[in-house]
Amino acid sequence: MSLLDEAQERAVQLENKLRDHVDEVALESPTNVFTKLRAYLIKQSDEMHVNNDVSAALKMYREQENNVLISLGPSFDKGPTSEHFYFDSGARLSFGVTLQQSASRSSLVAFRFHLHLPTGRSPEYLRFDLNPQAHADPLSEPRCHLHLGLDKVRLPLPVLGPFEILDRVFFVVEPALQAHPAGS
């Protein structure tokens, strides 16, 4: 067996563990998740110098088969918009989270959190993705992954809930950006 074959086998095993973990992630009802996301973002915005209209930017849509999409800003970041969440550092955030409702709970189907870093930063962006389904080649595209500014490079991630991702963005990435401005 070649090293590539072994790597692909390990990637399949990791995907199987991930599938089981995704199934275990239980969230409150989509409406409660939406309400808590709005409160979280408003509280964070209130502590910044940038004015973010979270109530206007954060939206919830009903989709097919009991799926609900909660989104802030564009699904694909193609430049600044008034719908992004802006940070004091100059970074901007957009995201979409798809939940499947069942009774008073929901399960995580997919997400995309795109943090575009301030001009002059490398990498240009960080994107946390959970695809709705496993890819045929989990070595090159794990279902849950992180992009470090390179679209074709996907590093596997454990499944994080929406608040766990926002915690990393607000309490790890943003403070690091402010502590070390571009060019310093």
Contacts in CASP RR format, 6 or more apart in sequence:
PFRMAT RR
TARGET T0000
AUTHOR 0000-0000-0000
METHOD contacts of the structure
MODEL  1
MSLLDEAQERAVQLENKLRDHVDEVALESPTNVFTKLRAYLIKQSDEMHV
NNDVSAALKMYREQENNVLISLGPSFDKGPTSEHFYFDSGARLSFGVTLQ
QSASRSSLVAFRFHLHLPTGRSPEYLRFDLNPQAHADPLSEPRCHLHLGL
DKVRLPLPVLGPFEILDRVFFVVEPALQAHPAGS
1 9 0 8 1.000
7 139 0 8 1.000
8 137 0 8 1.000
8 138 0 8 1.000
8 139 0 8 1.000
11 137 0 8 1.000
11 138 0 8 1.000
11 139 0 8 1.000
11 142 0 8 1.000
11 156 0 8 1.000
12 138 0 8 1.000
14 138 0 8 1.000
14 142 0 8 1.000
14 156 0 8 1.000
15 134 0 8 1.000
15 138 0 8 1.000
15 142 0 8 1.000
15 143 0 8 1.000
18 142 0 8 1.000
18 143 0 8 1.000
18 144 0 8 1.000
18 156 0 8 1.000
18 158 0 8 1.000
18 159 0 8 1.000
19 134 0 8 1.000
19 143 0 8 1.000
21 158 0 8 1.000
21 159 0 8 1.000
22 107 0 8 1.000
22 108 0 8 1.000
22 130 0 8 1.000
22 143 0 8 1.000
22 144 0 8 1.000
22 159 0 8 1.000
23 107 0 8 1.000
25 107 0 8 1.000
25 108 0 8 1.000
25 159 0 8 1.000
25 161 0 8 1.000
26 105 0 8 1.000
26 106 0 8 1.000
26 107 0 8 1.000
27 33 0 8 1.000
27 99 0 8 1.000
27 105 0 8 1.000
27 106 0 8 1.000
27 107 0 8 1.000
27 108 0 8 1.000
27 161 0 8 1.000
27 162 0 8 1.000
28 36 0 8 1.000
28 104 0 8 1.000
28 105 0 8 1.000
28 106 0 8 1.000
29 101 0 8 1.000
29 104 0 8 1.000
29 105 0 8 1.000
29 106 0 8 1.000
30 60 0 8 1.000
30 68 0 8 1.000
30 70 0 8 1.000
30 99 0 8 1.000
30 101 0 8 1.000
30 106 0 8 1.000
31 60 0 8 1.000
33 70 0 8 1.000
33 97 0 8 1.000
33 99 0 8 1.000
33 106 0 8 1.000
33 162 0 8 1.000
34 58 0 8 1.000
34 60 0 8 1.000
34 68 0 8 1.000
34 70 0 8 1.000
36 163 0 8 1.000
37 58 0 8 1.000
37 70 0 8 1.000
37 97 0 8 1.000
37 162 0 8 1.000
37 163 0 8 1.000
37 166 0 8 1.000
38 54 0 8 1.000
38 55 0 8 1.000
38 58 0 8 1.000
40 163 0 8 1.000
40 166 0 8 1.000
41 52 0 8 1.000
41 54 0 8 1.000
41 58 0 8 1.000
41 72 0 8 1.000
41 85 0 8 1.000
41 166 0 8 1.000
42 54 0 8 1.000
42 55 0 8 1.000
44 170 0 8 1.000
45 51 0 8 1.000
45 52 0 8 1.000
45 54 0 8 1.000
45 85 0 8 1.000
48 86 0 8 1.000
48 87 0 8 1.000
48 88 0 8 1.000
49 88 0 8 1.000
50 86 0 8 1.000
50 87 0 8 1.000
50 88 0 8 1.000
50 90 0 8 1.000
52 85 0 8 1.000
52 86 0 8 1.000
53 82 0 8 1.000
54 72 0 8 1.000
54 85 0 8 1.000
56 83 0 8 1.000
57 72 0 8 1.000
57 73 0 8 1.000
57 82 0 8 1.000
57 83 0 8 1.000
57 84 0 8 1.000
57 85 0 8 1.000
58 70 0 8 1.000
58 71 0 8 1.000
58 72 0 8 1.000
59 70 0 8 1.000
59 71 0 8 1.000
59 72 0 8 1.000
60 68 0 8 1.000
60 69 0 8 1.000
60 70 0 8 1.000
60 71 0 8 1.000
61 68 0 8 1.000
61 69 0 8 1.000
61 71 0 8 1.000
62 68 0 8 1.000
63 69 0 8 1.000
63 98 0 8 1.000
65 100 0 8 1.000
66 100 0 8 1.000
66 101 0 8 1.000
66 102 0 8 1.000
67 98 0 8 1.000
67 99 0 8 1.000
67 100 0 8 1.000
67 101 0 8 1.000
67 109 0 8 1.000
68 98 0 8 1.000
68 99 0 8 1.000
68 100 0 8 1.000
68 101 0 8 1.000
68 106 0 8 1.000
69 96 0 8 1.000
69 97 0 8 1.000
69 98 0 8 1.000
70 96 0 8 1.000
70 97 0 8 1.000
70 98 0 8 1.000
70 99 0 8 1.000
70 162 0 8 1.000
71 94 0 8 1.000
71 95 0 8 1.000
71 96 0 8 1.000
71 97 0 8 1.000
72 83 0 8 1.000
72 84 0 8 1.000
72 85 0 8 1.000
72 93 0 8 1.000
72 94 0 8 1.000
72 95 0 8 1.000
72 96 0 8 1.000
73 81 0 8 1.000
73 83 0 8 1.000
73 84 0 8 1.000
73 85 0 8 1.000
73 94 0 8 1.000
73 95 0 8 1.000
74 81 0 8 1.000
74 83 0 8 1.000
74 84 0 8 1.000
74 94 0 8 1.000
75 94 0 8 1.000
75 96 0 8 1.000
75 112 0 8 1.000
76 114 0 8 1.000
77 84 0 8 1.000
77 92 0 8 1.000
77 94 0 8 1.000
77 114 0 8 1.000
77 116 0 8 1.000
77 125 0 8 1.000
79 116 0 8 1.000
80 92 0 8 1.000
83 94 0 8 1.000
84 92 0 8 1.000
84 93 0 8 1.000
84 94 0 8 1.000
84 116 0 8 1.000
85 92 0 8 1.000
85 93 0 8 1.000
85 94 0 8 1.000
86 92 0 8 1.000
86 93 0 8 1.000
87 93 0 8 1.000
87 174 0 8 1.000
87 177 0 8 1.000
88 174 0 8 1.000
88 178 0 8 1.000
89 118 0 8 1.000
89 174 0 8 1.000
89 177 0 8 1.000
89 178 0 8 1.000
89 181 0 8 1.000
90 118 0 8 1.000
90 177 0 8 1.000
91 115 0 8 1.000
91 116 0 8 1.000
91 117 0 8 1.000
91 118 0 8 1.000
91 173 0 8 1.000
91 174 0 8 1.000
91 177 0 8 1.000
92 115 0 8 1.000
92 116 0 8 1.000
93 113 0 8 1.000
93 114 0 8 1.000
93 115 0 8 1.000
93 116 0 8 1.000
93 169 0 8 1.000
94 113 0 8 1.000
94 114 0 8 1.000
94 116 0 8 1.000
95 111 0 8 1.000
95 112 0 8 1.000
95 113 0 8 1.000
95 114 0 8 1.000
95 162 0 8 1.000
95 165 0 8 1.000
96 111 0 8 1.000
96 112 0 8 1.000
96 113 0 8 1.000
97 108 0 8 1.000
97 110 0 8 1.000
97 111 0 8 1.000
97 162 0 8 1.000
98 108 0 8 1.000
98 109 0 8 1.000
98 110 0 8 1.000
98 111 0 8 1.000
98 132 0 8 1.000
99 106 0 8 1.000
99 107 0 8 1.000
99 108 0 8 1.000
99 109 0 8 1.000
100 106 0 8 1.000
100 107 0 8 1.000
100 109 0 8 1.000
108 130 0 8 1.000
108 159 0 8 1.000
108 161 0 8 1.000
109 132 0 8 1.000
110 130 0 8 1.000
110 131 0 8 1.000
110 132 0 8 1.000
111 128 0 8 1.000
111 129 0 8 1.000
111 130 0 8 1.000
111 161 0 8 1.000
111 162 0 8 1.000
111 165 0 8 1.000
112 127 0 8 1.000
112 128 0 8 1.000
112 129 0 8 1.000
112 130 0 8 1.000
113 127 0 8 1.000
113 128 0 8 1.000
113 129 0 8 1.000
113 162 0 8 1.000
113 165 0 8 1.000
113 166 0 8 1.000
113 169 0 8 1.000
114 125 0 8 1.000
114 126 0 8 1.000
114 127 0 8 1.000
115 125 0 8 1.000
115 126 0 8 1.000
115 127 0 8 1.000
115 169 0 8 1.000
115 173 0 8 1.000
116 124 0 8 1.000
116 125 0 8 1.000
117 123 0 8 1.000
117 124 0 8 1.000
117 125 0 8 1.000
117 126 0 8 1.000
117 177 0 8 1.000
118 177 0 8 1.000
118 182 0 8 1.000
119 182 0 8 1.000
120 182 0 8 1.000
120 183 0 8 1.000
121 177 0 8 1.000
121 182 0 8 1.000
123 148 0 8 1.000
123 149 0 8 1.000
123 150 0 8 1.000
124 149 0 8 1.000
125 147 0 8 1.000
125 149 0 8 1.000
126 146 0 8 1.000
126 147 0 8 1.000
126 148 0 8 1.000
126 149 0 8 1.000
126 173 0 8 1.000
127 146 0 8 1.000
127 147 0 8 1.000
127 149 0 8 1.000
128 145 0 8 1.000
128 146 0 8 1.000
128 157 0 8 1.000
128 160 0 8 1.000
128 165 0 8 1.000
129 144 0 8 1.000
129 145 0 8 1.000
129 146 0 8 1.000
129 147 0 8 1.000
129 154 0 8 1.000
130 143 0 8 1.000
130 144 0 8 1.000
130 159 0 8 1.000
131 141 0 8 1.000
131 143 0 8 1.000
131 144 0 8 1.000
133 143 0 8 1.000
134 143 0 8 1.000
135 141 0 8 1.000
135 142 0 8 1.000
135 143 0 8 1.000
140 154 0 8 1.000
141 154 0 8 1.000
142 154 0 8 1.000
142 155 0 8 1.000
142 156 0 8 1.000
142 157 0 8 1.000
144 156 0 8 1.000
144 157 0 8 1.000
144 158 0 8 1.000
144 159 0 8 1.000
144 160 0 8 1.000
145 154 0 8 1.000
145 155 0 8 1.000
145 156 0 8 1.000
145 157 0 8 1.000
146 154 0 8 1.000
146 155 0 8 1.000
146 157 0 8 1.000
147 153 0 8 1.000
147 154 0 8 1.000
147 155 0 8 1.000
148 155 0 8 1.000
160 168 0 8 1.000
END
